[in-house]
């Protein structure tokens, strides 16, 4: 009788986020920003990008992923997603995200998650939340103008 072996992969933010995944779009609409993030996914992330676009919009219609304090975690999970993927959008002016506190969102961590990596996603959300619970970190990250500055900041905070 063969045993099924399950390999557990642990991810951290810096292994998933490259400079190409960090954006500074001058958008003012939540739907436009979601579409922008989907447009920057690859077929390696998910073969069906149309499905991702539909699901992410449905998820936001169900309930806003704006958690307050200028942060949003739009996300979907699905078995057809190939790998846990993150995009980070920083919006200086902010976007109305219908967050529970009514404040505009400036920091958007966009996730697509394979079903089997949902626990990794939750771990990442906890770590990101612990960094950005401090107002100085929220203010600091939106002042950066390059992905390299953002990655350096996150590397320092992830220690």
Secondary structure, DSSP 8 states (H G I E B T S, - for coil): ------------HHHH--GGGEE------HHHHHHHHHHT--TTTBS-HHHHHHHHHHHHHHS--EEETTEE--EEEETTB-S-EEEEEEEEEEE----TT---EEEEEEEEEEGGGHHHHHHHHHHHHHHHTSHHHHHHHTT--SHHHHHHHHHHHT-
